[in-house]
């Protein structure tokens, strides 16, 4: 887990760095995976995502596992960056 201030600075750093087109990488995601990615990008916990989408926490974990694989992300922080890159989340 990262403190919000550190995560914000980390995201700002990576948003400024050039990366492959995110839209191409997101093309393989299901609509539900996009929803989960958006909520991860917004900083919600697994339990908060489960409540927001009215699904089980275990289902959220499964979606996150799929997102990590499909986006070749190492961790949740990289998923947050992907959500920002894709325009699913905007900096406050």
PDB file with one MODEL, atoms N, CA, C and O in Angstrom:
MODEL        1
ATOM      1  N   UNK A   1       0.842  -1.171   0.000  1.00  0.00           N
ATOM      2  CA  UNK A   1       0.000   0.000   0.000  1.00  0.00           C
ATOM      3  C   UNK A   1       0.892   1.242   0.000  1.00  0.00           C
ATOM      4  O   UNK A   1       1.961   1.258   0.612  1.00  0.00           O
ATOM      5  N   UNK A   2       0.437   2.267  -0.690  1.00  0.00           N
ATOM      6  CA  UNK A   2       1.153   3.531  -0.760  1.00  0.00           C
ATOM      7  C   UNK A   2       0.315   4.614  -0.096  1.00  0.00           C
ATOM      8  O   UNK A   2      -0.915   4.582  -0.142  1.00  0.00           O
ATOM      9  N   UNK A   3       0.995   5.566   0.518  1.00  0.00           N
ATOM     10  CA  UNK A   3       0.294   6.733   1.038  1.00  0.00           C
ATOM     11  C   UNK A   3      -0.245   7.512  -0.157  1.00  0.00           C
ATOM     12  O   UNK A   3       0.413   7.563  -1.196  1.00  0.00           O
ATOM     13  N   UNK A   4      -1.420   8.117  -0.038  1.00  0.00           N
ATOM     14  CA  UNK A   4      -2.011   8.835  -1.174  1.00  0.00           C
ATOM     15  C   UNK A   4      -1.077   9.872  -1.798  1.00  0.00           C
ATOM     16  O   UNK A   4      -1.033  10.001  -3.021  1.00  0.00           O
ATOM     17  N   UNK A   5      -0.334  10.608  -0.978  1.00  0.00           N
ATOM     18  CA  UNK A   5       0.570  11.633  -1.515  1.00  0.00           C
ATOM     19  C   UNK A   5       1.676  11.009  -2.358  1.00  0.00           C
ATOM     20  O   UNK A   5       2.041  11.538  -3.407  1.00  0.00           O
ATOM     21  N   UNK A   6       2.203   9.890  -1.896  1.00  0.00           N
ATOM     22  CA  UNK A   6       3.270   9.211  -2.644  1.00  0.00           C
ATOM     23  C   UNK A   6       2.711   8.633  -3.932  1.00  0.00           C
ATOM     24  O   UNK A   6       3.339   8.743  -4.985  1.00  0.00           O
ATOM     25  N   UNK A   7       1.548   8.024  -3.861  1.00  0.00           N
ATOM     26  CA  UNK A   7       0.940   7.442  -5.053  1.00  0.00           C
ATOM     27  C   UNK A   7       0.627   8.519  -6.091  1.00  0.00           C
ATOM     28  O   UNK A   7       0.803   8.299  -7.289  1.00  0.00           O
ATOM     29  N   UNK A   8       0.167   9.670  -5.639  1.00  0.00           N
ATOM     30  CA  UNK A   8      -0.124  10.771  -6.562  1.00  0.00           C
ATOM     31  C   UNK A   8       1.143  11.223  -7.278  1.00  0.00           C
ATOM     32  O   UNK A   8       1.119  11.453  -8.487  1.00  0.00           O
ATOM     33  N   UNK A   9       2.241  11.351  -6.552  1.00  0.00           N
ATOM     34  CA  UNK A   9       3.502  11.751  -7.176  1.00  0.00           C
ATOM     35  C   UNK A   9       4.011  10.667  -8.115  1.00  0.00           C
ATOM     36  O   UNK A   9       4.534  10.973  -9.186  1.00  0.00           O
ATOM     37  N   UNK A  10       3.865   9.420  -7.731  1.00  0.00           N
ATOM     38  CA  UNK A  10       4.287   8.307  -8.573  1.00  0.00           C
ATOM     39  C   UNK A  10       3.492   8.299  -9.879  1.00  0.00           C
ATOM     40  O   UNK A  10       4.066   8.144 -10.956  1.00  0.00           O
ATOM     41  N   UNK A  11       2.192   8.465  -9.783  1.00  0.00           N
ATOM     42  CA  UNK A  11       1.341   8.489 -10.974  1.00  0.00           C
ATOM     43  C   UNK A  11       1.714   9.674 -11.861  1.00  0.00           C
ATOM     44  O   UNK A  11       1.809   9.525 -13.079  1.00  0.00           O
ATOM     45  N   UNK A  12       1.924  10.836 -11.272  1.00  0.00           N
ATOM     46  CA  UNK A  12       2.286  12.016 -12.055  1.00  0.00           C
ATOM     47  C   UNK A  12       3.581  11.786 -12.824  1.00  0.00           C
ATOM     48  O   UNK A  12       3.711  12.206 -13.974  1.00  0.00           O
ATOM     49  N   UNK A  13       4.530  11.122 -12.191  1.00  0.00           N
ATOM     50  CA  UNK A  13       5.807  10.813 -12.856  1.00  0.00           C
ATOM     51  C   UNK A  13       5.593   9.898 -14.054  1.00  0.00           C
ATOM     52  O   UNK A  13       6.134  10.143 -15.133  1.00  0.00           O
ATOM     53  N   UNK A  14       4.813   8.852 -13.866  1.00  0.00           N
ATOM     54  CA  UNK A  14       4.610   7.885 -14.935  1.00  0.00           C
ATOM     55  C   UNK A  14       3.677   8.392 -16.028  1.00  0.00           C
ATOM     56  O   UNK A  14       3.813   7.996 -17.185  1.00  0.00           O
ATOM     57  N   UNK A  15       2.747   9.249 -15.686  1.00  0.00           N
ATOM     58  CA  UNK A  15       1.855   9.808 -16.700  1.00  0.00           C
ATOM     59  C   UNK A  15       2.655  10.656 -17.680  1.00  0.00           C
ATOM     60  O   UNK A  15       2.326  10.719 -18.865  1.00  0.00           O
ATOM     61  N   UNK A  16       3.701  11.306 -17.188  1.00  0.00           N
ATOM     62  CA  UNK A  16       4.530  12.154 -18.042  1.00  0.00           C
ATOM     63  C   UNK A  16       5.481  11.349 -18.924  1.00  0.00           C
ATOM     64  O   UNK A  16       5.961  11.865 -19.934  1.00  0.00           O
ATOM     65  N   UNK A  17       5.761  10.105 -18.566  1.00  0.00           N
ATOM     66  CA  UNK A  17       6.704   9.279 -19.325  1.00  0.00           C
ATOM     67  C   UNK A  17       6.023   8.658 -20.541  1.00  0.00           C
ATOM     68  O   UNK A  17       4.859   8.266 -20.453  1.00  0.00           O
ATOM     69  N   UNK A  18       6.728   8.560 -21.686  1.00  0.00           N
ATOM     70  CA  UNK A  18       6.130   7.943 -22.882  1.00  0.00           C
ATOM     71  C   UNK A  18       5.948   6.433 -22.691  1.00  0.00           C
ATOM     72  O   UNK A  18       6.826   5.752 -22.161  1.00  0.00           O
ATOM     73  N   UNK A  19       4.807   5.930 -23.127  1.00  0.00           N
ATOM     74  CA  UNK A  19       4.495   4.502 -23.037  1.00  0.00           C
ATOM     75  C   UNK A  19       3.716   4.074 -24.268  1.00  0.00           C
ATOM     76  O   UNK A  19       3.197   4.920 -24.995  1.00  0.00           O
ATOM     77  N   UNK A  20       3.625   2.759 -24.514  1.00  0.00           N
ATOM     78  CA  UNK A  20       2.818   2.295 -25.647  1.00  0.00           C
ATOM     79  C   UNK A  20       1.370   2.752 -25.493  1.00  0.00           C
ATOM     80  O   UNK A  20       0.896   2.997 -24.384  1.00  0.00           O
ATOM     81  N   UNK A  21       0.698   2.857 -26.596  1.00  0.00           N
ATOM     82  CA  UNK A  21      -0.698   3.303 -26.578  1.00  0.00           C
ATOM     83  C   UNK A  21      -1.524   2.422 -25.657  1.00  0.00           C
ATOM     84  O   UNK A  21      -1.628   1.211 -25.853  1.00  0.00           O
ATOM     85  N   UNK A  22      -2.107   3.053 -24.654  1.00  0.00           N
ATOM     86  CA  UNK A  22      -2.889   2.312 -23.674  1.00  0.00           C
ATOM     87  C   UNK A  22      -4.164   1.782 -24.289  1.00  0.00           C
ATOM     88  O   UNK A  22      -4.625   0.700 -23.924  1.00  0.00           O
ATOM     89  N   UNK A  23      -4.742   2.524 -25.216  1.00  0.00           N
ATOM     90  CA  UNK A  23      -6.004   2.082 -25.809  1.00  0.00           C
ATOM     91  C   UNK A  23      -5.842   0.721 -26.472  1.00  0.00           C
ATOM     92  O   UNK A  23      -6.774  -0.084 -26.470  1.00  0.00           O
ATOM     93  N   UNK A  24      -4.674   0.457 -27.037  1.00  0.00           N
ATOM     94  CA  UNK A  24      -4.420  -0.846 -27.650  1.00  0.00           C
ATOM     95  C   UNK A  24      -4.406  -1.925 -26.574  1.00  0.00           C
ATOM     96  O   UNK A  24      -4.975  -3.001 -26.760  1.00  0.00           O
ATOM     97  N   UNK A  25      -3.751  -1.635 -25.443  1.00  0.00           N
ATOM     98  CA  UNK A  25      -3.669  -2.622 -24.365  1.00  0.00           C
ATOM     99  C   UNK A  25      -5.027  -2.855 -23.706  1.00  0.00           C
ATOM    100  O   UNK A  25      -5.310  -3.961 -23.246  1.00  0.00           O
ATOM    101  N   UNK A  26      -5.867  -1.823 -23.657  1.00  0.00           N
ATOM    102  CA  UNK A  26      -7.172  -1.958 -23.014  1.00  0.00           C
ATOM    103  C   UNK A  26      -8.206  -2.620 -23.916  1.00  0.00           C
ATOM    104  O   UNK A  26      -9.281  -3.001 -23.454  1.00  0.00           O
ATOM    105  N   UNK A  27      -7.889  -2.757 -25.187  1.00  0.00           N
ATOM    106  CA  UNK A  27      -8.844  -3.330 -26.136  1.00  0.00           C
ATOM    107  C   UNK A  27      -9.272  -4.737 -25.739  1.00  0.00           C
ATOM    108  O   UNK A  27     -10.393  -5.147 -26.039  1.00  0.00           O
ATOM    109  N   UNK A  28      -8.405  -5.476 -25.075  1.00  0.00           N
ATOM    110  CA  UNK A  28      -8.718  -6.853 -24.692  1.00  0.00           C
ATOM    111  C   UNK A  28      -9.454  -6.997 -23.380  1.00  0.00           C
ATOM    112  O   UNK A  28      -9.727  -8.117 -22.946  1.00  0.00           O
ATOM    113  N   UNK A  29      -9.786  -5.876 -22.730  1.00  0.00           N
ATOM    114  CA  UNK A  29     -10.478  -5.949 -21.448  1.00  0.00           C
ATOM    115  C   UNK A  29     -11.989  -6.048 -21.631  1.00  0.00           C
ATOM    116  O   UNK A  29     -12.558  -5.489 -22.569  1.00  0.00           O
ATOM    117  N   UNK A  30     -12.613  -6.763 -20.724  1.00  0.00           N
ATOM    118  CA  UNK A  30     -14.068  -6.825 -20.714  1.00  0.00           C
ATOM    119  C   UNK A  30     -14.605  -5.521 -20.110  1.00  0.00           C
ATOM    120  O   UNK A  30     -13.865  -4.806 -19.435  1.00  0.00           O
ATOM    121  N   UNK A  31     -15.872  -5.209 -20.345  1.00  0.00           N
ATOM    122  CA  UNK A  31     -16.445  -4.013 -19.718  1.00  0.00           C
ATOM    123  C   UNK A  31     -16.312  -4.025 -18.189  1.00  0.00           C
ATOM    124  O   UNK A  31     -16.053  -2.985 -17.584  1.00  0.00           O
ATOM    125  N   UNK A  32     -16.485  -5.183 -17.571  1.00  0.00           N
ATOM    126  CA  UNK A  32     -16.376  -5.270 -16.110  1.00  0.00           C
ATOM    127  C   UNK A  32     -14.933  -5.032 -15.662  1.00  0.00           C
ATOM    128  O   UNK A  32     -14.698  -4.388 -14.640  1.00  0.00           O
ATOM    129  N   UNK A  33     -13.971  -5.549 -16.422  1.00  0.00           N
ATOM    130  CA  UNK A  33     -12.569  -5.318 -16.080  1.00  0.00           C
ATOM    131  C   UNK A  33     -12.240  -3.830 -16.179  1.00  0.00           C
ATOM    132  O   UNK A  33     -11.471  -3.308 -15.371  1.00  0.00           O
ATOM    133  N   UNK A  34     -12.817  -3.151 -17.159  1.00  0.00           N
ATOM    134  CA  UNK A  34     -12.612  -1.699 -17.269  1.00  0.00           C
ATOM    135  C   UNK A  34     -13.198  -0.982 -16.056  1.00  0.00           C
ATOM    136  O   UNK A  34     -12.592  -0.044 -15.536  1.00  0.00           O
ATOM    137  N   UNK A  35     -14.368  -1.417 -15.606  1.00  0.00           N
ATOM    138  CA  UNK A  35     -14.974  -0.818 -14.410  1.00  0.00           C
ATOM    139  C   UNK A  35     -14.077  -1.003 -13.198  1.00  0.00           C
ATOM    140  O   UNK A  35     -13.844  -0.065 -12.434  1.00  0.00           O
ATOM    141  N   UNK A  36     -13.577  -2.221 -13.029  1.00  0.00           N
ATOM    142  CA  UNK A  36     -12.696  -2.514 -11.891  1.00  0.00           C
ATOM    143  C   UNK A  36     -11.432  -1.668 -11.991  1.00  0.00           C
ATOM    144  O   UNK A  36     -10.979  -1.111 -10.991  1.00  0.00           O
ATOM    145  N   UNK A  37     -10.861  -1.567 -13.186  1.00  0.00           N
ATOM    146  CA  UNK A  37      -9.657  -0.759 -13.382  1.00  0.00           C
ATOM    147  C   UNK A  37      -9.924   0.699 -13.025  1.00  0.00           C
ATOM    148  O   UNK A  37      -9.090   1.343 -12.389  1.00  0.00           O
ATOM    149  N   UNK A  38     -11.066   1.217 -13.425  1.00  0.00           N
ATOM    150  CA  UNK A  38     -11.415   2.604 -13.110  1.00  0.00           C
ATOM    151  C   UNK A  38     -11.503   2.806 -11.596  1.00  0.00           C
ATOM    152  O   UNK A  38     -11.026   3.813 -11.074  1.00  0.00           O
ATOM    153  N   UNK A  39     -12.103   1.867 -10.907  1.00  0.00           N
ATOM    154  CA  UNK A  39     -12.259   1.987  -9.460  1.00  0.00           C
ATOM    155  C   UNK A  39     -10.918   1.816  -8.743  1.00  0.00           C
ATOM    156  O   UNK A  39     -10.677   2.457  -7.720  1.00  0.00           O
ATOM    157  N   UNK A  40     -10.048   0.955  -9.273  1.00  0.00           N
ATOM    158  CA  UNK A  40      -8.695   0.836  -8.719  1.00  0.00           C
ATOM    159  C   UNK A  40      -7.980   2.175  -8.881  1.00  0.00           C
ATOM    160  O   UNK A  40      -7.328   2.664  -7.958  1.00  0.00           O
ATOM    161  N   UNK A  41      -8.113   2.752 -10.063  1.00  0.00           N
ATOM    162  CA  UNK A  41      -7.489   4.045 -10.325  1.00  0.00           C
ATOM    163  C   UNK A  41      -8.000   5.141  -9.414  1.00  0.00           C
ATOM    164  O   UNK A  41      -7.272   6.081  -9.096  1.00  0.00           O
ATOM    165  N   UNK A  42      -9.245   5.024  -8.994  1.00  0.00           N
ATOM    166  CA  UNK A  42      -9.838   6.003  -8.083  1.00  0.00           C
ATOM    167  C   UNK A  42      -9.423   5.772  -6.641  1.00  0.00           C
ATOM    168  O   UNK A  42      -9.770   6.552  -5.754  1.00  0.00           O
ATOM    169  N   UNK A  43      -8.670   4.687  -6.405  1.00  0.00           N
ATOM    170  CA  UNK A  43      -8.146   4.438  -5.066  1.00  0.00           C
ATOM    171  C   UNK A  43      -9.008   3.572  -4.172  1.00  0.00           C
ATOM    172  O   UNK A  43      -8.766   3.504  -2.967  1.00  0.00           O
ATOM    173  N   UNK A  44     -10.011   2.906  -4.731  1.00  0.00           N
ATOM    174  CA  UNK A  44     -10.871   2.059  -3.904  1.00  0.00           C
ATOM    175  C   UNK A  44     -10.182   0.749  -3.542  1.00  0.00           C
ATOM    176  O   UNK A  44      -9.386   0.217  -4.316  1.00  0.00           O
ATOM    177  N   UNK A  45     -10.496   0.243  -2.366  1.00  0.00           N
ATOM    178  CA  UNK A  45      -9.998  -1.063  -1.928  1.00  0.00           C
ATOM    179  C   UNK A  45     -10.833  -2.161  -2.589  1.00  0.00           C
ATOM    180  O   UNK A  45     -11.863  -1.884  -3.203  1.00  0.00           O
ATOM    181  N   UNK A  46     -10.382  -3.394  -2.459  1.00  0.00           N
ATOM    182  CA  UNK A  46     -11.136  -4.517  -3.026  1.00  0.00           C
ATOM    183  C   UNK A  46     -12.546  -4.580  -2.449  1.00  0.00           C
ATOM    184  O   UNK A  46     -13.511  -4.804  -3.180  1.00  0.00           O
ATOM    185  N   UNK A  47     -12.664  -4.384  -1.142  1.00  0.00           N
ATOM    186  CA  UNK A  47     -13.985  -4.431  -0.513  1.00  0.00           C
ATOM    187  C   UNK A  47     -14.880  -3.297  -1.006  1.00  0.00           C
ATOM    188  O   UNK A  47     -16.078  -3.495  -1.206  1.00  0.00           O
ATOM    189  N   UNK A  48     -14.307  -2.115  -1.203  1.00  0.00           N
ATOM    190  CA  UNK A  48     -15.085  -0.981  -1.709  1.00  0.00           C
ATOM    191  C   UNK A  48     -15.520  -1.215  -3.154  1.00  0.00           C
ATOM    192  O   UNK A  48     -16.632  -0.854  -3.540  1.00  0.00           O
ATOM    193  N   UNK A  49     -14.636  -1.820  -3.950  1.00  0.00           N
ATOM    194  CA  UNK A  49     -14.991  -2.147  -5.335  1.00  0.00           C
ATOM    195  C   UNK A  49     -16.121  -3.165  -5.353  1.00  0.00           C
ATOM    196  O   UNK A  49     -17.076  -3.034  -6.118  1.00  0.00           O
ATOM    197  N   UNK A  50     -16.003  -4.177  -4.507  1.00  0.00           N
ATOM    198  CA  UNK A  50     -17.039  -5.209  -4.433  1.00  0.00           C
ATOM    199  C   UNK A  50     -18.387  -4.595  -4.079  1.00  0.00           C
ATOM    200  O   UNK A  50     -19.408  -4.945  -4.672  1.00  0.00           O
ATOM    201  N   UNK A  51     -18.393  -3.689  -3.122  1.00  0.00           N
ATOM    202  CA  UNK A  51     -19.648  -3.042  -2.721  1.00  0.00           C
ATOM    203  C   UNK A  51     -20.197  -2.160  -3.840  1.00  0.00           C
ATOM    204  O   UNK A  51     -21.402  -2.150  -4.090  1.00  0.00           O
ATOM    205  N   UNK A  52     -19.329  -1.433  -4.503  1.00  0.00           N
ATOM    206  CA  UNK A  52     -19.771  -0.532  -5.572  1.00  0.00           C
ATOM    207  C   UNK A  52     -20.360  -1.289  -6.754  1.00  0.00           C
ATOM    208  O   UNK A  52     -21.308  -0.823  -7.385  1.00  0.00           O
ATOM    209  N   UNK A  53     -19.795  -2.464  -7.054  1.00  0.00           N
ATOM    210  CA  UNK A  53     -20.251  -3.240  -8.211  1.00  0.00           C
ATOM    211  C   UNK A  53     -21.220  -4.357  -7.830  1.00  0.00           C
ATOM    212  O   UNK A  53     -21.702  -5.091  -8.693  1.00  0.00           O
ATOM    213  N   UNK A  54     -21.499  -4.478  -6.551  1.00  0.00           N
ATOM    214  CA  UNK A  54     -22.394  -5.517  -6.018  1.00  0.00           C
ATOM    215  C   UNK A  54     -21.923  -6.903  -6.479  1.00  0.00           C
ATOM    216  O   UNK A  54     -22.680  -7.680  -7.061  1.00  0.00           O
ATOM    217  N   UNK A  55     -20.652  -7.180  -6.199  1.00  0.00           N
ATOM    218  CA  UNK A  55     -20.056  -8.493  -6.481  1.00  0.00           C
ATOM    219  C   UNK A  55     -19.254  -8.916  -5.263  1.00  0.00           C
ATOM    220  O   UNK A  55     -19.012  -8.112  -4.363  1.00  0.00           O
ATOM    221  N   UNK A  56     -18.846 -10.163  -5.232  1.00  0.00           N
ATOM    222  CA  UNK A  56     -18.058 -10.679  -4.113  1.00  0.00           C
ATOM    223  C   UNK A  56     -16.626 -10.173  -4.183  1.00  0.00           C
ATOM    224  O   UNK A  56     -16.102  -9.924  -5.268  1.00  0.00           O
ATOM    225  N   UNK A  57     -15.995 -10.023  -3.026  1.00  0.00           N
ATOM    226  CA  UNK A  57     -14.597  -9.593  -2.960  1.00  0.00           C
ATOM    227  C   UNK A  57     -13.697 -10.565  -3.714  1.00  0.00           C
ATOM    228  O   UNK A  57     -12.712 -10.156  -4.327  1.00  0.00           O
ATOM    229  N   UNK A  58     -14.033 -11.841  -3.667  1.00  0.00           N
ATOM    230  CA  UNK A  58     -13.248 -12.844  -4.394  1.00  0.00           C
ATOM    231  C   UNK A  58     -13.335 -12.596  -5.907  1.00  0.00           C
ATOM    232  O   UNK A  58     -12.353 -12.796  -6.622  1.00  0.00           O
ATOM    233  N   UNK A  59     -14.478 -12.172  -6.385  1.00  0.00           N
ATOM    234  CA  UNK A  59     -14.639 -11.859  -7.802  1.00  0.00           C
ATOM    235  C   UNK A  59     -13.776 -10.656  -8.182  1.00  0.00           C
ATOM    236  O   UNK A  59     -13.193 -10.621  -9.265  1.00  0.00           O
ATOM    237  N   UNK A  60     -13.699  -9.677  -7.291  1.00  0.00           N
ATOM    238  CA  UNK A  60     -12.830  -8.517  -7.527  1.00  0.00           C
ATOM    239  C   UNK A  60     -11.390  -8.986  -7.662  1.00  0.00           C
ATOM    240  O   UNK A  60     -10.678  -8.550  -8.566  1.00  0.00           O
ATOM    241  N   UNK A  61     -10.960  -9.864  -6.778  1.00  0.00           N
ATOM    242  CA  UNK A  61      -9.586 -10.384  -6.839  1.00  0.00           C
ATOM    243  C   UNK A  61      -9.336 -11.099  -8.167  1.00  0.00           C
ATOM    244  O   UNK A  61      -8.255 -10.981  -8.743  1.00  0.00           O
ATOM    245  N   UNK A  62     -10.323 -11.833  -8.646  1.00  0.00           N
ATOM    246  CA  UNK A  62     -10.186 -12.525  -9.934  1.00  0.00           C
ATOM    247  C   UNK A  62     -10.032 -11.504 -11.060  1.00  0.00           C
ATOM    248  O   UNK A  62      -9.182 -11.670 -11.935  1.00  0.00           O
ATOM    249  N   UNK A  63     -10.845 -10.455 -11.043  1.00  0.00           N
ATOM    250  CA  UNK A  63     -10.732  -9.408 -12.063  1.00  0.00           C
ATOM    251  C   UNK A  63      -9.352  -8.751 -12.006  1.00  0.00           C
ATOM    252  O   UNK A  63      -8.753  -8.476 -13.045  1.00  0.00           O
ATOM    253  N   UNK A  64      -8.855  -8.503 -10.815  1.00  0.00           N
ATOM    254  CA  UNK A  64      -7.534  -7.880 -10.668  1.00  0.00           C
ATOM    255  C   UNK A  64      -6.446  -8.797 -11.211  1.00  0.00           C
ATOM    256  O   UNK A  64      -5.512  -8.330 -11.863  1.00  0.00           O
ATOM    257  N   UNK A  65      -6.555 -10.083 -10.952  1.00  0.00           N
ATOM    258  CA  UNK A  65      -5.597 -11.045 -11.499  1.00  0.00           C
ATOM    259  C   UNK A  65      -5.604 -10.997 -13.017  1.00  0.00           C
ATOM    260  O   UNK A  65      -4.544 -11.012 -13.643  1.00  0.00           O
ATOM    261  N   UNK A  66      -6.786 -10.940 -13.612  1.00  0.00           N
ATOM    262  CA  UNK A  66      -6.896 -10.853 -15.070  1.00  0.00           C
ATOM    263  C   UNK A  66      -6.307  -9.538 -15.585  1.00  0.00           C
ATOM    264  O   UNK A  66      -5.612  -9.523 -16.601  1.00  0.00           O
ATOM    265  N   UNK A  67      -6.586  -8.436 -14.885  1.00  0.00           N
ATOM    266  CA  UNK A  67      -6.042  -7.143 -15.288  1.00  0.00           C
ATOM    267  C   UNK A  67      -4.515  -7.142 -15.243  1.00  0.00           C
ATOM    268  O   UNK A  67      -3.864  -6.652 -16.166  1.00  0.00           O
ATOM    269  N   UNK A  68      -3.955  -7.682 -14.186  1.00  0.00           N
ATOM    270  CA  UNK A  68      -2.496  -7.751 -14.072  1.00  0.00           C
ATOM    271  C   UNK A  68      -1.896  -8.515 -15.246  1.00  0.00           C
ATOM    272  O   UNK A  68      -0.886  -8.099 -15.815  1.00  0.00           O
ATOM    273  N   UNK A  69      -2.515  -9.623 -15.601  1.00  0.00           N
ATOM    274  CA  UNK A  69      -2.000 -10.434 -16.711  1.00  0.00           C
ATOM    275  C   UNK A  69      -2.185  -9.729 -18.051  1.00  0.00           C
ATOM    276  O   UNK A  69      -1.251  -9.650 -18.848  1.00  0.00           O
ATOM    277  N   UNK A  70      -3.376  -9.224 -18.294  1.00  0.00           N
ATOM    278  CA  UNK A  70      -3.675  -8.610 -19.593  1.00  0.00           C
ATOM    279  C   UNK A  70      -2.886  -7.330 -19.837  1.00  0.00           C
ATOM    280  O   UNK A  70      -2.533  -7.023 -20.976  1.00  0.00           O
ATOM    281  N   UNK A  71      -2.609  -6.588 -18.777  1.00  0.00           N
ATOM    282  CA  UNK A  71      -1.901  -5.323 -18.926  1.00  0.00           C
ATOM    283  C   UNK A  71      -0.407  -5.457 -18.622  1.00  0.00           C
ATOM    284  O   UNK A  71       0.328  -4.470 -18.640  1.00  0.00           O
ATOM    285  N   UNK A  72       0.030  -6.680 -18.345  1.00  0.00           N
ATOM    286  CA  UNK A  72       1.440  -6.954 -18.017  1.00  0.00           C
ATOM    287  C   UNK A  72       1.909  -6.029 -16.898  1.00  0.00           C
ATOM    288  O   UNK A  72       3.003  -5.467 -16.949  1.00  0.00           O
ATOM    289  N   UNK A  73       1.062  -5.889 -15.896  1.00  0.00           N
ATOM    290  CA  UNK A  73       1.377  -5.031 -14.750  1.00  0.00           C
ATOM    291  C   UNK A  73       1.925  -5.886 -13.616  1.00  0.00           C
ATOM    292  O   UNK A  73       1.492  -7.021 -13.414  1.00  0.00           O
ATOM    293  N   UNK A  74       2.880  -5.330 -12.880  1.00  0.00           N
ATOM    294  CA  UNK A  74       3.482  -6.064 -11.769  1.00  0.00           C
ATOM    295  C   UNK A  74       2.651  -5.969 -10.498  1.00  0.00           C
ATOM    296  O   UNK A  74       2.630  -6.895  -9.687  1.00  0.00           O
ATOM    297  N   UNK A  75       1.965  -4.838 -10.333  1.00  0.00           N
ATOM    298  CA  UNK A  75       1.261  -4.618  -9.080  1.00  0.00           C
ATOM    299  C   UNK A  75       0.106  -3.629  -9.268  1.00  0.00           C
ATOM    300  O   UNK A  75      -0.143  -3.128 -10.365  1.00  0.00           O
ATOM    301  N   UNK A  76      -0.571  -3.375  -8.185  1.00  0.00           N
ATOM    302  CA  UNK A  76      -1.737  -2.493  -8.204  1.00  0.00           C
ATOM    303  C   UNK A  76      -1.364  -1.067  -8.614  1.00  0.00           C
ATOM    304  O   UNK A  76      -2.143  -0.387  -9.282  1.00  0.00           O
ATOM    305  N   UNK A  77      -0.179  -0.618  -8.216  1.00  0.00           N
ATOM    306  CA  UNK A  77       0.267   0.731  -8.587  1.00  0.00           C
ATOM    307  C   UNK A  77       0.337   0.876 -10.100  1.00  0.00           C
ATOM    308  O   UNK A  77      -0.040   1.919 -10.633  1.00  0.00           O
ATOM    309  N   UNK A  78       0.805  -0.139 -10.794  1.00  0.00           N
ATOM    310  CA  UNK A  78       0.852  -0.079 -12.250  1.00  0.00           C
ATOM    311  C   UNK A  78      -0.548  -0.085 -12.854  1.00  0.00           C
ATOM    312  O   UNK A  78      -0.763   0.492 -13.920  1.00  0.00           O
ATOM    313  N   UNK A  79      -1.496  -0.728 -12.187  1.00  0.00           N
ATOM    314  CA  UNK A  79      -2.880  -0.677 -12.657  1.00  0.00           C
ATOM    315  C   UNK A  79      -3.437   0.738 -12.508  1.00  0.00           C
ATOM    316  O   UNK A  79      -4.185   1.205 -13.367  1.00  0.00           O
ATOM    317  N   UNK A  80      -3.076   1.416 -11.426  1.00  0.00           N
ATOM    318  CA  UNK A  80      -3.504   2.806 -11.238  1.00  0.00           C
ATOM    319  C   UNK A  80      -2.958   3.663 -12.378  1.00  0.00           C
ATOM    320  O   UNK A  80      -3.674   4.493 -12.938  1.00  0.00           O
ATOM    321  N   UNK A  81      -1.707   3.458 -12.711  1.00  0.00           N
ATOM    322  CA  UNK A  81      -1.088   4.218 -13.799  1.00  0.00           C
ATOM    323  C   UNK A  81      -1.807   3.926 -15.113  1.00  0.00           C
ATOM    324  O   UNK A  81      -2.067   4.843 -15.891  1.00  0.00           O
ATOM    325  N   UNK A  82      -2.129   2.663 -15.368  1.00  0.00           N
ATOM    326  CA  UNK A  82      -2.846   2.300 -16.589  1.00  0.00           C
ATOM    327  C   UNK A  82      -4.209   2.976 -16.642  1.00  0.00           C
ATOM    328  O   UNK A  82      -4.643   3.416 -17.706  1.00  0.00           O
ATOM    329  N   UNK A  83      -4.885   3.062 -15.502  1.00  0.00           N
ATOM    330  CA  UNK A  83      -6.194   3.724 -15.456  1.00  0.00           C
ATOM    331  C   UNK A  83      -6.057   5.203 -15.814  1.00  0.00           C
ATOM    332  O   UNK A  83      -6.890   5.747 -16.539  1.00  0.00           O
ATOM    333  N   UNK A  84      -5.012   5.849 -15.309  1.00  0.00           N
ATOM    334  CA  UNK A  84      -4.772   7.258 -15.650  1.00  0.00           C
ATOM    335  C   UNK A  84      -4.413   7.396 -17.125  1.00  0.00           C
ATOM    336  O   UNK A  84      -4.931   8.274 -17.814  1.00  0.00           O
ATOM    337  N   UNK A  85      -3.530   6.531 -17.606  1.00  0.00           N
ATOM    338  CA  UNK A  85      -3.116   6.580 -19.012  1.00  0.00           C
ATOM    339  C   UNK A  85      -4.307   6.423 -19.949  1.00  0.00           C
ATOM    340  O   UNK A  85      -4.365   7.058 -21.002  1.00  0.00           O
ATOM    341  N   UNK A  86      -5.248   5.583 -19.564  1.00  0.00           N
ATOM    342  CA  UNK A  86      -6.408   5.305 -20.402  1.00  0.00           C
ATOM    343  C   UNK A  86      -7.472   6.391 -20.309  1.00  0.00           C
ATOM    344  O   UNK A  86      -8.447   6.381 -21.060  1.00  0.00           O
ATOM    345  N   UNK A  87      -7.281   7.318 -19.393  1.00  0.00           N
ATOM    346  CA  UNK A  87      -8.274   8.365 -19.230  1.00  0.00           C
ATOM    347  C   UNK A  87      -9.471   7.924 -18.415  1.00  0.00           C
ATOM    348  O   UNK A  87     -10.491   8.613 -18.391  1.00  0.00           O
ATOM    349  N   UNK A  88      -9.364   6.782 -17.744  1.00  0.00           N
ATOM    350  CA  UNK A  88     -10.463   6.291 -16.910  1.00  0.00           C
ATOM    351  C   UNK A  88     -10.560   7.075 -15.616  1.00  0.00           C
ATOM    352  O   UNK A  88     -11.612   7.118 -14.978  1.00  0.00           O
ATOM    353  N   UNK A  89      -9.439   7.702 -15.230  1.00  0.00           N
ATOM    354  CA  UNK A  89      -9.372   8.483 -14.000  1.00  0.00           C
ATOM    355  C   UNK A  89      -8.632   9.768 -14.333  1.00  0.00           C
ATOM    356  O   UNK A  89      -7.681   9.758 -15.115  1.00  0.00           O
ATOM    357  N   UNK A  90      -9.059  10.854 -13.748  1.00  0.00           N
ATOM    358  CA  UNK A  90      -8.406  12.155 -13.951  1.00  0.00           C
ATOM    359  C   UNK A  90      -7.800  12.620 -12.630  1.00  0.00           C
ATOM    360  O   UNK A  90      -8.387  12.414 -11.567  1.00  0.00           O
ATOM    361  N   UNK A  91      -6.621  13.249 -12.696  1.00  0.00           N
ATOM    362  CA  UNK A  91      -6.030  13.806 -11.454  1.00  0.00           C
ATOM    363  C   UNK A  91      -6.962  14.853 -10.865  1.00  0.00           C
ATOM    364  O   UNK A  91      -7.639  15.578 -11.593  1.00  0.00           O
ATOM    365  N   UNK A  92      -6.989  14.923  -9.553  1.00  0.00           N
ATOM    366  CA  UNK A  92      -7.841  15.915  -8.878  1.00  0.00           C
ATOM    367  C   UNK A  92      -7.153  17.242  -8.812  1.00  0.00           C
ATOM    368  O   UNK A  92      -7.712  18.201  -8.281  1.00  0.00           O
TER     369      UNK A  92
ENDMDL
END
